[in-house]
Amino acid sequence: MARDKPTLSPSRFTTYLACPVMYRWMHIDPRGRWYRKAKGYFAFGASLHKVLQQFHEQGGVGTVTKETLIANYESGWIEAGYESDEDSRKHMEMGREMLASYYEKQQEVATEARPVYVERMLRYDMGPFILSGRVDRVDEHPDGRLEIVDYKSGRTSVSEEEVRDDLAMSAYQLLLKRTHPERELFATIHALRSTECASASLTENELAQFEETLRLLGEEIIECDFESLLPTYKPICARCDFVQLCKRSPEYLEEWTAAQQS
């Protein structure tokens, strides 16, 4: 039955493409959970996503004041993962400024689009696995088009090409199209640090090609013998939580040592 199938998300695909060994420690081998660390940028993004969810569920600029938006943000602030109290305070202030700019941008746009989904989990049976993804927001426009909205708390800029090439945004379009096949849709990324945004849309043919590519990648993940994977040094190792686990391999430790000395 479908519920017995493995579930894969855009973040899992992205992790696997970055490093299959990291995927092992994050999702397969239970030893990995003891090495995962809270990170300030995750907490920062979660704080912003939470308050923007509330903001749009409550009616946006039509019913919520800027002062209420920021007060809700402060009361729901997530402390975990920051390097110090000062680091936490700096990020909180940065978030206040970003939300104030976001609110003003929403007033300027004055769109007639209305949110139909906010922080909604979508699922699609792709045969070997279930594709799942949580969309930040989906707006319905007066002409019937659906717009997938994704917030990026760490970005200062975004382009149409970046939206088009983003794996998660393509996956969200696939999920929404399979849920609403009769609707036209497009995807938008909001770079919260600058209020800049960009949109793109995959054609039916592009969406079909993406679906087949994702299916093949999902089958590769499902069939992967993670226990036999040998870690190899990559630049991302320097900021990986699981590097101590990989260092248990003599070959990897040699690569790591050489990289630190170069």
N, C-alpha and C positions, 0 to 999 in steps of 0.2 A: 504493500500500500504506500501511497505518497508520503505518509508521515514517517515511514521507516527509511526513507531516502536521506542521504546526507544533505545538509543545507549549506550553501556557499553564498557569501555576500561579496559586494565590491571590495571591502577592506581585506577579506581573505584572499581574493584574487591578487590584489595589489601586493600583499605581503609575500605570497608565493612567488610572484614575478621578481620581487626585490631579492628574495633569498629563501629557497626551499627549506634550509636548515632553520631559519628564523620561524617559518611556518610550523615546523615540527615542534619547536619549543613553545610556541604560542597556542597551538591547537591540537597537538597529538600527544606529546610526551608530558605527563603530569609534573615532572620535575621542573618544567619551565616556570610554573606559577610561583615558585619560591624566589625567582630572580627578577620578576617584573616589578618595576618601581613606578610609583605615582609621579606624574610629570605635570609641571605647572601649566604647560600649554594645553594639555588635555582638559585640566580643570577650568582654564580660562575659556576655552571654546564651549565647554559644557555649561558654564554660567551664562554665557551669551545666548546659546541656543535655548536654554530653559526660559529665559525672560522674553525672548522673541516669540517663542511658542505661546506664552501667556498673552503677550501683546496682541498677536493676530487672532487668537481664539476669542479675545475680549472685544474685537472690533477694530483694532488698529487706531489710526489717528482720529477716527470719527468719534471714538468713545474714551480713549485713554490719553491722558496728558503726558507730556514729556517728563514732568516731575514724577508722575506715578510710575512710568516706565523705569526710570533710574532708581526710584525707591525700591521697586520690586527686584531689580538687579542687585542692589546692595543687600537686601534681606535674604536673597537666595545665593549669595556668594559662596563658592566652593573653595576652601582653603588648601586642599591637598596638593602636594607636589612642588610647591614653591621653595626656592632656595633659602628664603628668609622672610621675616615679617615685612621687611622693606620691599622685597621683591613682590610680595603679595599686594602691598599697598600701591606700588607703581602700576601693576597690572589692573587693579581695581580702578584707578584713576584713568588709565588708558581706555578701559571698557566704558566708563562714563562718557568720555569724549566721543567714542565710536557710536554709542547708542544715541547721543544727542544729535550727531550728524546723520545717523540713519533715520531718526524721527523727522528731521528737517527735510531729508531727501524724500521721504514718503509723502510729506505735505506738498512738496513741489510736483511730484509725479501726478498726484490726484487721479489715479487710475480707477476705472469702474470695475476692474477685476475683483473677484471675491474669493477668499480661500475656501476650498472644498476639502482639502486634507491639510492637517498640521501635525508634523511628527507622526506620520502614518507608515506602518510596516506593510510593504507590498510583497507578494509571493507569486512565483510562476514556476510550474512544473516543467523542467527542461528535459525530462526523460531520465537520465542517469542521476540527476540531483534536482533539488529545489533551489532556485535563485531567490534570494530575499534581500530586501534593501529598505532602509527607513528614509523616506524623503522628508526634508525639513518642512517644505510647504508645496502645495499645488494650488494654483489660482485658476479660476475659470474666467475667461474674458467674455465680453458681450457677444462676440462673434462665434462663441462656442469652443475656441481653442483652449487647451490646457497648458499652463506654464509651470514647469518644475523649477522651484526656487531653492538654491543651495547657498548657505552662508559659509564664508571662509574667513575665520577670525584672524588668520595669520598672513593674509595677502593684502598687498597694497595696490595691486593692479591685476587685470584679467583681460584676455582678448577672446574674440570669437573663435579663433583657432584653438586656444587652450580649452575652451568649453567643448568644442567638437572632439578633441583628442582625449578628453578626460574619461577614463574607464568608468568611474562611478556615474558620471552624468549620462553616459551612453547606456549603462545598465538601468538607470532610473527610467530612461525613455523606453527601453525595452519592456520593463515591468509595467509602466503605465499604459503603453500601447496594447499590451496583451490583456490588460484589465479593461481598457476602453478602446477597442479596435476601430470604432467609428469616428473617433475624435482626431483632429489635427493637434499636434503638440510641439512644444519647443522647451529648451532648458536654459536657465539663466543662473550664472554664478554672481553673487554679491561679494565683492572684496570689502569687508567691513572696515578695514583700516583707512580706506580712502573714499568709500561710498561709490566706487566705480563698479560697474556691472557690464556683463556682456552675455549675449545669447547666441544659441546655435540650435539647429535641428537636423536630425538624420533623416534621409529619405527612406522610403520603404525598402529599397534595395540595400542601402547602407545598413539599415537595421537588421535585415536578414543576414547579411554578411557578418555583422557583429555577433548575432545570435549563434551562428555556426562556429565562429572563432571561440566564443565563450564556452560553448558546449565541449569543444575539443580540449580546451584548457581545463575545464572542470573534470573531464574524464582523466586527464593526466594527473590532476591532483588526487583524485579518488584512487587511482591505480598506483600512485607513487609508493615505493618502499622506503618510507622515511627513516626506518631504523638503520638502513644500510647507507644513508647519506653521509658523506665525509665533508666536514666544513672546509671551506676555502676562504682565504682573506679577501675582503672587499672593503672599499672606503667606508661603507656604512657601518662596519664593525666597530669603529671608534665610538659610536654613540648607541650601540646595541646593548640591551639589558642582559643578553645571554652570552656575551663573549667569554665569561668565565667557564661556562659549560663547553664551549668550543675549544677552549685552551686545554682541555683534558686530552685532546688529540695531539700527539707529538708533532705530527706534520703541520697541523694548524699553528701550534705554538711557535714553531720555527718560522712560519710565514709572518705571524704577528710580530715576533721579535725583529725580524728583518725590516718590516714596514716601519716600526717605531724608530729604528736606527737610521733610516734613509732620510 
